């Protein structure tokens, strides 16, 4: 990351949260790969915090710990595709993980708490996605107390083995201790994923000390328990069994994920394939995405050789980093505007290459990474506007940004005096089959919910370059102003968005974006996030005598007793 001169004050530098890291810079995780098994060992450095005023005791975590975990998960998928089992464990003898650091939560702003939980949710979901889609099954080995977010980390794994030593326990003590909910999917995963009985789950979530040993296994809170004397051997044995049963051949060689180096100033963030301009007066950020600068290589092996410079991977890594940067460092910027420049035919050619080689690990991982980035956009609490102008390259994978937008504007014809041909958009097969939202539906299927005839007619137009009138008639853009009205309509839209209540907009957008079926993932980002957002503002949690504020002081919290 390079900081331009107008960002050089120490206060501004210290307050920036960045998401780029690498294993040689980890302070909280150890990363080892042995043949087809990877070991992610949590060993939190209590003094290495993102802010002052707290210590990360007992393997508790703040955002910095999860940034490293997110990085490790990404690297395992791209740098070590041979890995078939990932073991999450602790380096500390009597503690697995105490969960999110309570002092950190108590002093954090409301915005930081909510964004922290959202990022942590996304990281846990990426573990499950790796288990489901990449053949990297996550196994959790619990030795020592495993509480709150620590148990939620375990729940994101496909299997949990716990030592039966009289000391080790699992618990979700947020309600009895903190007056909040388990914030990273714990409640949902108990009943939807692990299929714990509701009455057992209710008892468990009101039990401060949690469950140990055989009872935890009998009630399905863990998969098995093992005595201390054979625990490590059993974990290794099970990890090797999982790796041996994997469908992948295990001889793939990964690529190196290079560090992103954005140039950051007060009002711009500039990457190789993406530039962001921030208008603080209108509270909007414009994302200008650059299409491929060169044609796609003629073989998947050549694409692998390009590594992290392969355009679909490079542009989505930059977009992902930018989303996270803006979430945490510019939460007053409420509208994101997506634009693009380049050759739409080249974008379609890259899509075609990926579609033809979906059984190859690299193509699979690029597509899965794109899907995760698009999901991150969907669940960001921002108004999303797509602007399609002459010279745009919103085709195939990039057209997903138009479909993700709350409203899209496409210029009818050319700009007055302009020589660039009219804007076009195009669909690829990836728009129908590859980029599912948290509901399990594609964005096209979500737009035309349960109307298969429209989807069939759109599929017949795959790779056709559609100008504004045709795109509008087919329902894939919202408005098509001409040059006379173009600037004024966009100005009114952006100013109107800036004038509405951000809270009301977040609620409206989240309700409208996800029609259709509900999944475990959609529950985590909709129902759970909404309730946690509300609870994080209630006096019972964050008031002067709220549980989060007085935790650890010896003072008892004071609760308002009305049920709302």
VEXDREN-2710 file (C-alpha; in Angstrom, 1 decimal):
% VEXDREN-2710
k/r/px/py/pz
1/UNK/0.0/0.0/0.0
2/UNK/1.3/3.4/-0.9
3/UNK/0.0/6.5/0.9
4/UNK/-0.1/9.8/-1.0
5/UNK/1.1/13.0/0.7
6/UNK/-2.3/14.2/1.8
7/UNK/-2.7/11.0/4.0
8/UNK/0.6/11.3/5.8
9/UNK/-0.6/12.5/9.2
10/UNK/0.1/9.9/11.9
11/UNK/-3.6/10.0/13.1
12/UNK/-4.9/9.2/9.6
13/UNK/-2.3/6.4/9.0
14/UNK/-3.0/4.9/12.4
15/UNK/-6.8/4.8/11.8
16/UNK/-6.6/3.0/8.4
17/UNK/-7.6/-0.6/8.4
18/UNK/-6.0/-2.6/5.6
19/UNK/-6.6/-6.2/4.6
20/UNK/-3.4/-7.2/2.9
21/UNK/-1.1/-9.6/4.8
22/UNK/0.9/-12.8/4.2
23/UNK/2.1/-15.8/6.3
24/UNK/5.5/-14.2/7.0
25/UNK/3.6/-11.3/8.7
26/UNK/1.1/-13.3/10.7
27/UNK/1.1/-12.6/14.5
28/UNK/-1.8/-14.9/15.5
29/UNK/-1.8/-17.9/13.2
30/UNK/0.8/-20.6/12.3
31/UNK/0.4/-22.0/8.8
32/UNK/1.8/-25.5/7.9
33/UNK/1.2/-27.9/5.1
34/UNK/2.1/-31.6/5.3
35/UNK/1.3/-33.4/2.1
36/UNK/-2.5/-33.1/1.8
37/UNK/-3.2/-31.8/5.3
38/UNK/-2.9/-28.2/6.3
39/UNK/-2.6/-27.2/10.0
40/UNK/-3.9/-23.7/11.0
41/UNK/-2.8/-23.2/14.6
42/UNK/-4.3/-20.3/16.5
43/UNK/-1.7/-18.7/18.8
44/UNK/-2.9/-15.1/19.4
45/UNK/-0.3/-12.6/20.4
46/UNK/-2.2/-10.7/23.2
47/UNK/-0.4/-7.4/22.5
48/UNK/-0.8/-7.3/18.8
49/UNK/-4.2/-5.5/18.6
50/UNK/-5.7/-3.3/15.9
51/UNK/-6.4/-0.6/18.6
52/UNK/-5.3/0.3/22.1
53/UNK/-7.2/-0.3/25.3
54/UNK/-7.4/-4.1/25.3
55/UNK/-5.4/-7.3/25.2
56/UNK/-6.2/-10.4/23.2
57/UNK/-6.0/-12.8/26.2
58/UNK/-7.1/-16.4/26.0
59/UNK/-6.9/-16.6/22.2
60/UNK/-9.6/-14.0/21.9
61/UNK/-9.7/-12.2/18.7
62/UNK/-10.2/-8.8/17.1
63/UNK/-10.4/-8.0/13.4
64/UNK/-6.7/-8.4/12.9
65/UNK/-6.9/-12.1/13.9
66/UNK/-9.6/-12.7/11.4
67/UNK/-7.8/-10.8/8.6
68/UNK/-5.0/-13.3/8.9
69/UNK/-7.4/-16.2/8.9
70/UNK/-9.1/-14.9/5.8
71/UNK/-5.8/-14.6/4.1
72/UNK/-4.8/-18.2/5.1
73/UNK/-8.1/-19.6/3.7
74/UNK/-7.5/-17.8/0.4
75/UNK/-3.9/-19.0/0.1
76/UNK/-4.9/-22.5/0.8
77/UNK/-7.3/-22.5/-2.1
78/UNK/-4.9/-20.9/-4.6
79/UNK/-1.4/-21.7/-3.4
80/UNK/-2.1/-25.2/-2.1
81/UNK/-4.8/-26.8/-4.2
82/UNK/-3.3/-30.2/-3.2
83/UNK/-4.6/-29.8/0.3
84/UNK/-7.7/-31.9/1.1
85/UNK/-8.1/-31.4/4.8
86/UNK/-7.5/-28.3/6.9
87/UNK/-7.2/-28.7/10.7
88/UNK/-8.0/-25.7/12.9
89/UNK/-6.4/-26.1/16.4
90/UNK/-4.9/-24.0/19.2
91/UNK/-1.3/-23.8/20.3
92/UNK/-2.4/-22.9/23.9
93/UNK/-2.8/-25.9/26.2
94/UNK/-5.9/-25.0/28.2
95/UNK/-7.7/-22.7/25.8
96/UNK/-9.0/-23.2/22.3
97/UNK/-10.5/-19.7/21.8
98/UNK/-12.4/-17.4/24.0
99/UNK/-14.1/-15.7/21.0
100/UNK/-14.3/-12.1/20.1
101/UNK/-12.5/-9.9/22.6
102/UNK/-15.1/-8.3/24.9
103/UNK/-13.1/-5.2/25.8
104/UNK/-12.6/-4.6/22.1
105/UNK/-16.4/-4.9/21.5
106/UNK/-17.2/-2.7/24.5
107/UNK/-15.1/0.2/23.3
108/UNK/-15.7/-0.2/19.5
109/UNK/-18.1/2.0/17.6
110/UNK/-21.4/0.5/16.6
111/UNK/-20.3/0.6/12.9
112/UNK/-17.1/-1.3/13.7
113/UNK/-18.9/-3.9/15.7
114/UNK/-21.4/-4.6/12.9
115/UNK/-18.7/-4.6/10.2
116/UNK/-16.5/-6.8/12.3
117/UNK/-19.2/-9.4/12.7
118/UNK/-20.1/-9.2/9.0
119/UNK/-16.4/-9.8/7.9
120/UNK/-16.1/-12.6/10.4
121/UNK/-19.3/-14.2/9.0
122/UNK/-17.9/-14.0/5.5
123/UNK/-14.7/-15.6/6.6
124/UNK/-16.5/-18.5/8.3
125/UNK/-18.7/-18.9/5.2
126/UNK/-15.6/-19.1/3.0
127/UNK/-14.4/-22.0/5.1
128/UNK/-17.7/-23.8/4.4
129/UNK/-17.4/-22.9/0.8
130/UNK/-13.9/-24.4/0.6
131/UNK/-15.3/-27.6/2.2
132/UNK/-18.2/-27.8/-0.1
133/UNK/-16.7/-26.6/-3.4
134/UNK/-12.9/-26.8/-3.3
135/UNK/-12.4/-30.2/-1.7
136/UNK/-10.7/-28.7/1.3
137/UNK/-12.6/-30.1/4.3
138/UNK/-12.2/-28.2/7.6
139/UNK/-11.7/-30.3/10.8
140/UNK/-11.7/-28.6/14.2
141/UNK/-9.6/-30.0/17.1
142/UNK/-10.8/-28.5/20.4
143/UNK/-8.6/-28.8/23.5
144/UNK/-9.4/-26.3/26.2
145/UNK/-12.3/-23.9/26.7
146/UNK/-14.0/-23.0/23.4
147/UNK/-16.5/-20.2/24.0
148/UNK/-18.6/-17.8/21.9
149/UNK/-16.9/-16.9/18.7
150/UNK/-14.4/-19.7/19.3
151/UNK/-17.2/-22.2/19.1
152/UNK/-18.6/-20.4/16.1
153/UNK/-15.3/-20.9/14.4
154/UNK/-15.5/-24.6/15.2
155/UNK/-19.1/-24.7/13.9
156/UNK/-17.9/-23.4/10.5
157/UNK/-15.8/-26.6/10.2
158/UNK/-17.4/-29.8/8.8
159/UNK/-16.3/-32.0/11.7
160/UNK/-15.4/-31.3/15.4
161/UNK/-13.3/-33.5/17.6
162/UNK/-13.1/-32.5/21.2
163/UNK/-10.8/-33.8/24.0
164/UNK/-12.6/-35.4/26.9
165/UNK/-10.5/-34.3/29.8
166/UNK/-12.9/-32.7/32.3
167/UNK/-11.8/-29.2/31.4
168/UNK/-12.5/-28.8/27.7
169/UNK/-16.0/-27.4/26.9
170/UNK/-18.0/-25.7/24.2
171/UNK/-20.3/-22.8/24.9
172/UNK/-22.2/-19.9/23.5
173/UNK/-22.4/-17.6/26.6
174/UNK/-23.3/-14.4/24.9
175/UNK/-26.9/-14.2/26.2
176/UNK/-26.1/-14.9/29.9
177/UNK/-22.9/-12.9/30.0
178/UNK/-23.1/-10.1/27.4
179/UNK/-26.8/-9.5/26.5
180/UNK/-26.0/-10.0/22.8
181/UNK/-26.3/-12.8/20.3
182/UNK/-23.6/-15.1/19.0
183/UNK/-22.7/-12.8/16.1
184/UNK/-21.1/-15.1/13.6
185/UNK/-23.8/-17.7/12.7
186/UNK/-23.7/-19.8/15.9
187/UNK/-27.4/-20.0/16.4
188/UNK/-28.1/-20.8/12.8
189/UNK/-25.5/-23.4/12.4
190/UNK/-26.6/-25.2/15.6
191/UNK/-30.1/-26.0/14.2
192/UNK/-29.6/-25.8/10.4
193/UNK/-26.2/-27.3/10.0
194/UNK/-25.6/-29.6/13.0
195/UNK/-29.4/-30.2/13.4
196/UNK/-29.3/-29.9/17.2
197/UNK/-32.7/-30.2/18.7
198/UNK/-34.3/-26.8/19.4
199/UNK/-34.8/-27.5/23.2
200/UNK/-31.2/-28.7/23.5
201/UNK/-30.0/-25.6/21.7
202/UNK/-32.1/-23.3/23.9
203/UNK/-30.7/-24.8/27.1
204/UNK/-27.2/-24.7/25.7
205/UNK/-27.4/-21.0/24.7
206/UNK/-28.5/-20.0/28.2
207/UNK/-25.8/-22.1/29.9
208/UNK/-22.8/-19.9/30.8
209/UNK/-20.4/-22.9/31.3
210/UNK/-21.4/-24.8/28.2
211/UNK/-21.2/-28.6/27.7
212/UNK/-18.3/-31.1/28.1
213/UNK/-17.4/-34.5/26.9
214/UNK/-19.9/-37.2/26.1
215/UNK/-23.0/-35.0/26.5
216/UNK/-21.7/-32.5/24.0
217/UNK/-21.2/-35.4/21.5
218/UNK/-24.6/-37.1/22.3
219/UNK/-26.4/-33.8/21.7
220/UNK/-24.5/-33.2/18.4
221/UNK/-22.6/-30.1/19.6
222/UNK/-19.4/-32.0/18.5
223/UNK/-18.9/-35.0/16.4
224/UNK/-16.8/-37.1/18.7
225/UNK/-14.7/-36.9/21.8
226/UNK/-11.3/-38.6/22.5
227/UNK/-9.3/-39.0/25.7
228/UNK/-6.4/-36.7/26.2
229/UNK/-3.9/-39.6/25.8
230/UNK/-5.0/-40.3/22.2
231/UNK/-6.5/-37.0/21.2
232/UNK/-3.6/-35.7/19.0
233/UNK/-3.3/-39.1/17.3
234/UNK/-7.0/-39.3/16.6
235/UNK/-7.1/-35.8/15.1
236/UNK/-4.2/-36.7/12.8
237/UNK/-5.7/-40.0/11.9
238/UNK/-9.1/-38.4/11.0
239/UNK/-7.4/-35.6/9.0
240/UNK/-5.5/-38.3/6.9
241/UNK/-8.7/-40.3/6.4
242/UNK/-10.4/-37.2/5.1
243/UNK/-7.5/-36.4/2.8
244/UNK/-7.4/-40.0/1.5
245/UNK/-11.1/-40.0/0.7
246/UNK/-10.9/-36.7/-1.3
247/UNK/-12.0/-36.9/-5.0
248/UNK/-9.1/-34.6/-6.1
249/UNK/-5.9/-36.2/-7.2
250/UNK/-3.7/-34.1/-5.0
251/UNK/-0.9/-33.4/-7.4
252/UNK/-1.9/-29.9/-8.5
253/UNK/0.6/-27.1/-8.0
254/UNK/-0.7/-23.7/-6.9
255/UNK/0.1/-20.2/-7.7
256/UNK/1.5/-17.4/-5.6
257/UNK/-0.9/-14.7/-4.5
258/UNK/1.0/-11.5/-4.8
259/UNK/0.4/-8.5/-2.5
260/UNK/-1.9/-5.9/-3.8
261/UNK/-0.4/-2.4/-3.8
262/UNK/-3.2/0.2/-4.0
263/UNK/-2.2/3.9/-4.0
264/UNK/-4.4/5.6/-1.4
265/UNK/-5.2/9.3/-0.9
266/UNK/-8.0/11.0/1.0
267/UNK/-10.4/10.7/-1.9
268/UNK/-9.0/8.0/-4.2
269/UNK/-7.9/4.4/-4.1
270/UNK/-6.0/3.2/-7.2
271/UNK/-5.2/-0.4/-8.2
272/UNK/-4.0/-1.8/-11.5
273/UNK/-7.5/-2.7/-12.7
274/UNK/-9.7/-0.5/-10.5
275/UNK/-9.9/3.1/-9.5
276/UNK/-12.1/4.5/-6.9
277/UNK/-13.0/8.2/-6.6
278/UNK/-14.8/9.4/-3.4
279/UNK/-17.1/12.4/-3.5
280/UNK/-17.5/13.2/0.2
281/UNK/-20.0/16.0/-0.4
282/UNK/-22.4/13.7/-2.2
283/UNK/-21.4/10.7/0.0
284/UNK/-20.7/8.4/-3.0
285/UNK/-17.8/6.4/-4.4
286/UNK/-17.3/5.6/-8.1
287/UNK/-15.7/2.3/-9.0
288/UNK/-14.1/2.5/-12.4
289/UNK/-13.3/-1.1/-13.5
290/UNK/-10.8/-1.7/-16.3
291/UNK/-11.5/-4.5/-18.7
292/UNK/-8.7/-6.9/-19.8
293/UNK/-5.7/-5.1/-21.4
294/UNK/-4.8/-8.2/-23.5
295/UNK/-6.7/-11.2/-25.0
296/UNK/-7.1/-14.3/-23.0
297/UNK/-4.4/-16.9/-23.4
298/UNK/-5.1/-19.9/-25.6
299/UNK/-4.8/-22.6/-22.9
300/UNK/-5.7/-23.0/-19.3
301/UNK/-2.0/-23.8/-18.5
302/UNK/-1.0/-20.4/-19.8
303/UNK/-3.7/-18.9/-17.6
304/UNK/-2.3/-20.7/-14.6
305/UNK/1.2/-19.4/-15.5
306/UNK/-0.2/-15.8/-15.4
307/UNK/-1.1/-16.6/-11.8
308/UNK/-2.6/-13.8/-9.7
309/UNK/-2.1/-11.5/-12.8
310/UNK/-4.8/-13.5/-14.6
311/UNK/-7.3/-10.7/-15.2
312/UNK/-10.5/-12.2/-13.8
313/UNK/-8.6/-13.1/-10.6
314/UNK/-6.7/-9.8/-10.4
315/UNK/-9.7/-7.6/-10.9
316/UNK/-11.8/-9.5/-8.4
317/UNK/-9.0/-9.5/-5.7
318/UNK/-8.8/-5.7/-6.1
319/UNK/-12.5/-5.3/-5.9
320/UNK/-12.7/-7.4/-2.8
321/UNK/-9.9/-5.5/-1.1
322/UNK/-11.6/-2.2/-2.1
323/UNK/-15.0/-3.3/-0.7
324/UNK/-13.4/-4.1/2.7
325/UNK/-11.4/-0.9/2.7
326/UNK/-14.4/1.3/2.1
327/UNK/-16.6/-0.7/4.6
328/UNK/-14.2/0.0/7.5
329/UNK/-12.6/3.3/6.5
330/UNK/-15.4/5.2/4.8
331/UNK/-18.7/4.1/6.4
332/UNK/-20.2/7.6/5.7
333/UNK/-20.0/6.9/1.9
334/UNK/-23.4/5.4/1.4
335/UNK/-23.6/5.0/-2.4
336/UNK/-21.3/2.9/-4.6
337/UNK/-21.5/3.6/-8.3
338/UNK/-20.0/1.0/-10.7
339/UNK/-18.6/1.9/-14.1
340/UNK/-16.4/0.1/-16.5
341/UNK/-14.1/0.7/-19.5
342/UNK/-12.8/-1.8/-22.0
343/UNK/-13.6/-4.4/-24.6
344/UNK/-16.7/-6.5/-23.7
345/UNK/-15.7/-9.1/-26.2
346/UNK/-12.5/-9.8/-24.2
347/UNK/-14.5/-10.1/-21.0
348/UNK/-16.7/-12.8/-22.7
349/UNK/-13.6/-14.5/-24.0
350/UNK/-12.2/-14.8/-20.5
351/UNK/-15.6/-16.2/-19.3
352/UNK/-15.6/-18.7/-22.1
353/UNK/-12.1/-19.9/-21.1
354/UNK/-13.2/-20.4/-17.5
355/UNK/-16.4/-22.1/-18.5
356/UNK/-14.6/-24.6/-20.8
357/UNK/-12.3/-25.6/-18.0
358/UNK/-14.5/-25.7/-14.9
359/UNK/-13.0/-29.1/-13.9
360/UNK/-9.5/-27.6/-13.7
361/UNK/-8.7/-26.4/-10.2
362/UNK/-7.6/-22.9/-11.2
363/UNK/-10.7/-22.1/-13.3
364/UNK/-12.8/-23.5/-10.5
365/UNK/-11.2/-21.4/-7.8
366/UNK/-11.3/-18.2/-9.9
367/UNK/-15.0/-18.7/-10.5
368/UNK/-15.6/-19.4/-6.8
369/UNK/-13.6/-16.4/-5.7
370/UNK/-15.7/-14.2/-8.1
371/UNK/-18.8/-15.6/-6.5
372/UNK/-17.6/-14.8/-3.0
373/UNK/-16.7/-11.2/-4.0
374/UNK/-20.1/-10.6/-5.6
375/UNK/-21.8/-12.0/-2.4
376/UNK/-19.7/-9.5/-0.4
377/UNK/-21.1/-6.7/-2.5
378/UNK/-24.7/-8.0/-2.1
379/UNK/-24.5/-7.9/1.7
380/UNK/-22.7/-4.5/2.0
381/UNK/-25.0/-1.9/3.4
382/UNK/-24.6/0.5/0.5
383/UNK/-26.8/1.7/-2.3
384/UNK/-25.5/0.1/-5.5
385/UNK/-25.8/2.0/-8.8
386/UNK/-24.6/0.7/-12.2
387/UNK/-23.8/3.2/-14.9
388/UNK/-23.4/1.8/-18.5
389/UNK/-21.9/4.3/-20.9
390/UNK/-20.3/4.1/-24.3
391/UNK/-17.0/2.4/-23.9
392/UNK/-18.2/0.2/-21.0
393/UNK/-17.5/-3.5/-20.8
394/UNK/-20.3/-4.8/-18.7
395/UNK/-20.4/-8.3/-20.1
396/UNK/-20.6/-11.7/-18.6
397/UNK/-18.9/-11.7/-15.2
398/UNK/-18.8/-7.9/-15.0
399/UNK/-22.5/-7.7/-15.9
400/UNK/-23.1/-9.3/-12.5
401/UNK/-22.4/-5.8/-11.1
402/UNK/-25.3/-4.4/-13.1
403/UNK/-27.5/-7.2/-11.9
404/UNK/-26.4/-6.6/-8.3
405/UNK/-27.2/-2.9/-8.5
406/UNK/-30.3/-1.5/-6.8
407/UNK/-30.8/0.5/-10.0
408/UNK/-29.0/0.5/-13.3
409/UNK/-28.7/3.3/-15.9
410/UNK/-27.7/2.7/-19.5
411/UNK/-27.2/5.5/-22.0
412/UNK/-29.5/5.4/-25.0
413/UNK/-27.3/6.1/-28.0
414/UNK/-24.2/8.2/-27.9
415/UNK/-23.2/11.4/-26.0
416/UNK/-23.6/14.5/-28.0
417/UNK/-20.5/14.9/-30.2
418/UNK/-19.1/11.6/-29.1
419/UNK/-17.5/9.2/-31.5
420/UNK/-17.6/6.1/-29.2
421/UNK/-20.3/3.6/-30.4
422/UNK/-23.4/3.2/-28.2
423/UNK/-23.0/1.2/-25.1
424/UNK/-23.7/-2.5/-25.1
425/UNK/-24.1/-5.2/-22.5
426/UNK/-23.9/-8.9/-22.9
427/UNK/-24.6/-12.1/-20.9
428/UNK/-22.5/-15.2/-20.7
429/UNK/-23.4/-18.7/-19.5
430/UNK/-21.8/-17.8/-16.2
431/UNK/-24.6/-15.4/-15.4
432/UNK/-27.1/-18.2/-15.3
433/UNK/-25.2/-21.0/-13.6
434/UNK/-22.1/-19.9/-11.6
435/UNK/-22.7/-16.9/-9.5
436/UNK/-25.3/-17.7/-7.0
437/UNK/-26.3/-15.3/-4.2
438/UNK/-26.6/-16.3/-0.6
439/UNK/-30.1/-17.6/-1.4
440/UNK/-28.7/-20.1/-3.8
441/UNK/-30.3/-18.3/-6.8
442/UNK/-28.4/-16.5/-9.6
443/UNK/-29.0/-12.8/-9.8
444/UNK/-30.8/-13.3/-13.1
445/UNK/-33.1/-15.9/-11.5
446/UNK/-33.6/-13.5/-8.6
447/UNK/-34.6/-10.6/-10.9
448/UNK/-37.1/-12.8/-12.7
449/UNK/-38.2/-14.9/-9.8
450/UNK/-39.8/-18.2/-10.9
451/UNK/-40.3/-17.0/-14.5
452/UNK/-38.4/-19.6/-16.4
453/UNK/-39.7/-18.3/-19.8
454/UNK/-37.9/-15.0/-19.4
455/UNK/-34.7/-16.8/-18.4
456/UNK/-35.0/-19.1/-21.4
457/UNK/-35.3/-16.1/-23.7
458/UNK/-32.3/-14.5/-22.1
459/UNK/-30.3/-17.6/-22.4
460/UNK/-31.0/-17.6/-26.2
461/UNK/-29.3/-14.1/-26.3
462/UNK/-26.1/-15.3/-24.6
463/UNK/-23.0/-13.4/-25.8
464/UNK/-25.2/-11.1/-28.0
465/UNK/-24.1/-7.4/-27.7
466/UNK/-27.3/-5.7/-26.6
467/UNK/-27.8/-2.0/-27.0
468/UNK/-29.9/0.1/-24.6
469/UNK/-33.4/-0.4/-26.0
470/UNK/-33.1/-4.2/-26.3
471/UNK/-31.5/-4.5/-22.8
472/UNK/-34.3/-2.5/-21.3
473/UNK/-37.0/-4.4/-23.2
474/UNK/-35.5/-7.6/-21.8
475/UNK/-35.6/-6.2/-18.3
476/UNK/-31.9/-6.4/-17.5
477/UNK/-31.3/-2.6/-17.0
478/UNK/-33.6/-0.2/-15.1
479/UNK/-33.5/3.1/-17.1
480/UNK/-32.2/4.2/-20.5
481/UNK/-32.0/8.0/-20.5
482/UNK/-30.7/9.8/-23.6
483/UNK/-27.9/12.3/-23.6
484/UNK/-30.2/15.2/-22.8
485/UNK/-31.4/13.7/-19.5
486/UNK/-28.4/11.6/-18.6
487/UNK/-26.4/13.8/-16.2
488/UNK/-29.5/15.3/-14.6
489/UNK/-31.1/11.9/-13.8
490/UNK/-27.9/10.6/-12.3
491/UNK/-27.4/13.7/-10.3
492/UNK/-30.9/13.5/-8.9
493/UNK/-30.5/9.8/-8.0
494/UNK/-27.3/10.3/-6.2
495/UNK/-28.5/13.4/-4.3
496/UNK/-31.7/11.7/-3.3
497/UNK/-29.8/8.7/-2.0
498/UNK/-27.6/11.0/0.1
499/UNK/-30.7/12.7/1.5
500/UNK/-32.4/9.6/2.8
501/UNK/-31.8/8.0/6.2
502/UNK/-28.9/5.5/5.9
503/UNK/-30.6/3.2/8.3
504/UNK/-33.8/3.1/6.4
505/UNK/-32.0/2.5/3.1
506/UNK/-30.0/-0.4/4.5
507/UNK/-33.2/-2.0/5.7
508/UNK/-35.0/-1.4/2.4
509/UNK/-32.1/-2.7/0.3
510/UNK/-31.5/-5.8/2.3
511/UNK/-35.2/-6.7/2.2
512/UNK/-35.5/-6.2/-1.6
513/UNK/-32.2/-7.8/-2.7
514/UNK/-32.9/-11.3/-1.5
515/UNK/-36.4/-12.6/-2.6
516/UNK/-36.9/-16.3/-3.0
517/UNK/-35.8/-19.2/-0.8
518/UNK/-34.0/-18.9/2.5
519/UNK/-30.7/-20.7/3.2
520/UNK/-28.5/-21.0/6.1
521/UNK/-26.2/-18.4/4.6
522/UNK/-29.1/-16.0/3.9
523/UNK/-30.3/-16.4/7.5
524/UNK/-26.9/-15.5/8.8
525/UNK/-26.7/-12.3/6.7
526/UNK/-30.3/-11.3/7.0
527/UNK/-32.1/-12.4/10.1
528/UNK/-29.0/-12.7/12.3
529/UNK/-27.4/-9.5/11.1
530/UNK/-30.6/-7.5/11.5
531/UNK/-31.1/-8.7/15.1
532/UNK/-27.5/-8.3/16.1
533/UNK/-27.5/-4.8/14.6
534/UNK/-30.4/-3.9/16.8
535/UNK/-29.1/-5.5/19.9
536/UNK/-25.7/-3.8/19.6
537/UNK/-27.5/-0.5/20.0
538/UNK/-29.7/-1.4/23.0
539/UNK/-28.9/-0.1/26.5
540/UNK/-29.0/-3.7/27.9
541/UNK/-25.8/-4.3/25.9
542/UNK/-24.0/-1.0/25.4
543/UNK/-25.7/1.4/27.8
544/UNK/-23.8/2.9/30.8
545/UNK/-24.5/-0.3/32.8
546/UNK/-24.9/-2.6/29.8
547/UNK/-23.4/-6.0/29.9
548/UNK/-20.7/-5.4/27.2
549/UNK/-19.6/-2.2/29.0
550/UNK/-19.3/-3.6/32.6
551/UNK/-18.0/-7.0/31.6
552/UNK/-14.9/-7.8/33.7
553/UNK/-15.4/-4.9/36.1
554/UNK/-17.2/-6.9/38.8
555/UNK/-20.3/-4.8/38.4
556/UNK/-23.5/-6.4/37.4
557/UNK/-25.3/-5.2/34.3
558/UNK/-28.6/-3.4/34.7
559/UNK/-31.3/-4.5/32.3
560/UNK/-34.5/-2.8/31.2
561/UNK/-37.1/-5.5/31.7
562/UNK/-39.5/-4.8/28.9
563/UNK/-39.7/-7.3/26.0
564/UNK/-39.9/-5.3/22.7
END
